[in-house]
Amino acid sequence: MLRDRSQHSTTLPERETGGSYSREDALRLLKIDNRQLRSWERQQIVPELVQYRFSDLLLLKRIAKLRAEKAPPKLIKQAQRALLRWLKEVPQEHEDVQVYKDGRHVRVQIGKQRLDPVSGQLVFDFAEEEISKLLELPPQARKNGEEITDKLRKKIEADYWFERGLELEQTGAPNDRVIEAYQKAAELDPRSAAAVVNLGTVFFHGHAWADAEKQYKKALDIDPDYALAHFNLGNLYDEQDDMANALHHYLEALRIHPKYADVHYNLALLYQGSRDTLNAMRHWRAYLKMDATSEWAQIARRELRNLENAMVLEGKRPRLVVLPSRQEKI
């Protein structure tokens, strides 16, 4: 079968609603498993929606990050409720909000003040008080404190530019503005692999292959176990018909994240294009275990059925193709 790369594009489809995303779009864009989302809905961490706005996607992204950092659902829900109550009263503060895990706590930061998740009241930011005391410290201690403060401020600013880049992408802004936002985020926080990956993806969609490859590799230099960077490199090499490197990075993504549905899908296509029916069927089945309802699932089910029927007609075992110097580990 000739592989049609449009079958499983990394870009989102056109939408008539201009900013409305389906549940499948949200899951695919944020790499969230449908079972996980349903669990969050049952726990009332997020509302159950049919269509998602961009602000809803940012909320899901925030929840996914907190859960990845092992933040307890109870504390996440508590922080979210306090934040929603506050924003209902002061909606103009919406753009200056940060929710993050701090040790055993989930913190809510609004501008330069913290919101107490229990009382719902703004409290004095102790960190700001400590910063003000720097002037009273000896010169060397003051210098060290100022360096730490500068790093924190840069990190906050980097987070702003990262979120700005996401928003610009989803609203269809010109590429140069999106690139500028992610570049600022990466410059302010050199350890931000996410900003570098997103920058690479902007280049990828613009068919600037060399620039995209450079950014994806840079992201892996920052975080060698960043599954999304491996997946995107796999897509890049796949587009260039470099099957050996595409396979390597897809398998690395699976090593890090065995339930990465999109990787299983693309591997199934890659193996099917190489006439490695056994591995193609294995990855189609793996994909369908994680996604049984979307449009991509319908394609996966059709391709799997075609392969199974071909095996019956041929009356023989499928041929296993092993590429030299590549070993699959799942």
ZIFEN-V670554 format. One record per helix or strand of 2 or more residues. SS is the DSSP state (A for helix, B for strand). FROM is the first residue (numbers start at 0). TO is the last residue. If there is no record, write none. Layout:
# ZIFEN-V670554
SS,FROM,TO  SS,FROM,TO
This chain:
# ZIFEN-V670554
A,4,7  B,20,21  A,22,29  A,33,41  B,50,51  A,53,67  A,72,88  A,90,95  B,96,101  B,104,109  B,112,114  B,121,122  A,125,135  A,138,169  A,174,187  A,192,204  A,208,221  A,226,238  A,242,255  A,260,272  A,276,289  A,294,313
